[in-house]
Amino acid sequence: MQMQLPNFAYLNEKQKAFVEFILSKYIEIGAEECDQMNLAILLTNKYQSFEDSKEVLG
């Protein structure tokens, strides 16, 4: 069974950059650290605040 990659054609450049950031963290620190509970921390690390991340990503 071949893994199907998501279609990134519908994402804007900022959203693509965020997905790449999350995937890099997944590789760097593991799946446990990238669960939903830690997503707000990762968003804050990338965008300086959770509110800024909502504005950038929509």
Secondary structure, DSSP 8 states (H G I E B T S, - for coil): -------GGGS-HHHHHHHHHHHHHHHHH-GGGGSHHHHHHHHHHHHSSHHHHHHHH-
